[in-house]
């Protein structure tokens, strides 16, 4: 090889004769350089494509975890605004044990205990669903209901708490006001407003 001239040669020796054959290597070197550049380009493009696909797949794989984390944070935020039903249950149970409670008051107080226990069960079920990790968005069931009756039932649960604190509970509003909505969610709103 004569690298300075980009030539390759072959020498053939025969008795009494010597033959030299020269070949130009310029096209071979250009082809080799093009091949190296093409390999580098394909390698860089493949790496960037693989990186982009990896990021997209990682986001897709993490999306359920992110959604569950958001729902957990929202649930904790919602639960922190609610007055613990145990306070209402305890107060009503203490009033039930007092002497001189008439049958009508006893029935009302036991109804309050039952309503708050059901509310607490709903909260615990939501927490258990969240803890399972497969918590999915639950479709709310919208029904037509008497909003005044719903508010009255929820507020009566807090009557004993107000009585213990020496406060008076008075309700004003439009009776027989019908609304369409999720009963559980509306009860939670009233509970949040009462705390």
Buried (B, 14 or more C-beta within 10 A) or exposed (E): EEEEEBEBEEEEEEEEEEEEEEEEBEEEEEEEEEEEEEEEEEEEEEEEEEEEEEEEEEEEEEEEEEEBEEBBEEBEEEEEEBBEBEBBBBBBBEBBEEEEBEEEBEEBBEBBBEBBBEBBEBBEEBBEBBEEEEBEEEEEEEEEBBBBEBBBBBBBBBBBBBBBEEEEEEEEEEEEEEEEBBEBEBBBBBBEEBE
